[in-house]
């Protein structure tokens, strides 16, 4: 069985299509990082590369590095970052794809992929909205805001599954201290999603300049926090959990 088939079994047709697009973008990031890490030519990394890394490389770069990418990273520093991140990404992917079929963390990782996909989609949409002076005539654009926010709000169900099914087992096996910060981040992310939903429900009901300013502020905080949270879970929490809980029956019970 191909290593990605396990994830696909959890997704419907539309979700599979979205995930395929995300993976294509992730492959582009990987190739660009390899180019940067190996190159000696400072002209190789142009401004559009920085923007590309800042928008799509959410699983590869940390929040601080995303900000650097958007502003323009000195070439030598970017090459060093990319080399280190490539090793981390390869290690995390190796762990992820080593999970057996039906493992609860396969679903967690699949949902992370979809959350990041919609995050990138709303990020691009917000950039377009910030350039506008008034409510757009294009209803499809505003419908898309509602569509994306609705999918982002499904992260509540994702977090509930983690908190009710996975985290109690982690706490029982000595990971309680790590979970305190995770619960706090879950609460913070939930409140941000409520704000995004309120803004989506307020389309055309308030002054446009105030609405778009609030959208930019709320989404900016939410995007950074979500990417950092997913990175922490996939790079620290779940690898440690897999190392501590080695009994397959416990994971099967989850």
N, C-alpha and C positions, 0 to 999 in steps of 0.2 A: 504494500500500500504506500502511496506517495506520502511524504511527511506532512503535507498540508491538508490531506483529505479529512483528517480528524476534525479540524476546525470547521471545514465546510459543512459537515453533517449537522452543525448547530444552526446554520443560517438558511434563510429563505432565498428565493431566486434573486430578488433585488439586493439583498445584503451581500450575496456572493459576488454580484457585479461590482458593488462598491468596494468590497475588499480586494478584488482583483485589480481595480484601478489604484488603490492605495499601495498595493505591493509593487506595482509598476513604478510608482513614484519613489518608493523606498529603494528599488533597484537603481534608479537614476541617482539617488543620493549616494549610494554605495560606490558607484562608478566614479562620481565626481570626487568623493573623498579619496579614493585610490589615486586619482589623478593628482590631487593636491598634495597628498602625502609623499608621492614619488617625484614631483616636479621640482625643478630648480629655477623655473621661469616665473618671475613675479607677475608677469602679464597674464598668466594662465587663469588667475582668479579675478574675474571681472565683477562689477557691481551686481549684475543680475544673478551671479552665482551666490553672492551673499544673501540676496533676497530669497533665492530658492532654498538655501539651507535654512534660513530663518522661518520659512513657511512650512516646508515639507519635512524638515529634519527633526521633527519633534521627538521622535523616539531615540535619536542619536545624540542630540545636543542638550545640555542642561539649560535651565532658565537663564542663567547668566551668560552662557555661550550663545543662546538664541538672541539675546539683546546685542551681544557683540557682533553676531553675524549680520543683523539688520543694520548696524551702524558701520560695519566694515572692519574686519579683523586684520591686523598686521599679518603679512604672509607667513612669516616664520612661526608666529603663534598659532595660526590656523592649521598649518601643517602638523605641528606638534599635537594639537587637540585632535585632529582627524586620525592621526596614527594611534593615539590612545583609545579613542572612541571606537575605532574599527575593531580593536581587540576585545573591548567590552561587549560590543554588539554581537560579535561572533560567539563569545562565551555564553551570552544570554540566549541567543538563538539555538545554540547547541543544547542547552538545558531545556528550553521550551519544546523543541522537537523530539527530545528523548522521552517525553511523557507518553505513557501508553494510551491506546485508544479508550475514550470514555473518561479520562482523568478530569476531575473537576476544574483543575487549573487550565485545561485546554479551552474551556468555555470562558474562563476569566480573561485569558489572553486574546481570544477572538473578540470579546466585547471591548477590550481595550483598543484593538485595531479599529473597530467601528467608531468608538468615541473620538479617537484621534482623527479619523477621516472627516467626521462632521465638524470637528473643531477647525480643521483647515478650511473646510467649505464656508463656515460662518466667518472665518477670518478674512477670506477673500471678499465675501459679500459686504462685510463691514467696511473694508477699504473703499469699495465703490460707493457705499452710502455716505461716507465721510466727505466725499467730493461733491455731493449734491447740495443744492441751496434750498430745496423745497421737497415736499412729499412727491415721490415719482409718480408719473401717470401709469407706469407699467405695474399692473396688479400682480403679475407673475413674480416679479422681484420680491414684493412684500409677502406673497404667499410662500415664497421660498424661505423667508425669515422664519415664519411660523412652522414650516415643515422641518427645518433644521433644529430649531429650538425644541420642538416636540421630541425629536430623536435624542437630543442631548439630555433632556429631562428623564429619558428612560434609564439614565445612569443611576437614578434612585433605586430602581429594582436591582441593578448590578451591585450596588453597595449593600443593599439589604441582604442579598444572598451571601456576600462575603461576611457580613457581621453575624448572621444567624447560623451559617453552616460551617464556614472555614475558621473564622476567628476563635470560636469557643475551643476548637481542637488545638489551635496554636497556643492559646492561653494555658490549656491543660498540660502542654508540653514545654512550658517555660518561656514562651515568647510574649508574656503579658506586658512587659515594659515597652516593647516595640509597638504594641498595639495601641497604647495610649495616644501617641501622636497620630496614628492612623485614624482613630475614631475622631479626633479633633479636626483632622483634615476633611473627613467625610462630612462632618457637620458644616464646616466652612463652605465646602463645595455645594452642598444642598442649598444653603442660603443664597449662594450666587445663582444657582439654577432657578430658584424662585424669583429672583430679580429679573433674570432673562425672560422668564415666562410672563411676568408682569409687563415688561416692555413689549413683548410680542403681542400681548392682548391690548396694548395701548396704541397700536398703529393707527394713525390718522385721528386719534382722540386727544392729542396734545400738540403743543408747538413743535414743529419739526426740528428746529435747531437745538432745543432742549432735549428732545428725544434722542437724536443721534449722538449728542454729547454724552448722555447717560449711557447709551448703548456702548459707546467706545470705552467708557470708564469701567463699566461692569464686565464687559467681555475681556478687556485687557487683563484684569485681575484674574478672572476665571480661567483664561487660556493658560497663563503661566502656572497657576496653581494646579490645574488638571494635569498638564504635562509633567510637572515635577512629581506629583502624586503617583502617576502611573510609572514613572521612572523608578521611584523609590520601591514600589511594590514589586516590580519585575527585576530590579537589580539587587535589592537587599532583602525585603521581607520574604518573598516566596522562595528564592534560592535557599535562604536559611531554613525556612520551614521544611523544604524537601530534604535538607540535610539532617534535620532533627527528627522528623517523622518519617522513618524509613519502612514502616510496616504498611504494605500495600492495602491491607484490609481496612486500615483507618481511612485512607484516602477513598477507598471504594464506598465506605459507609457515608462519607461526605457527599 
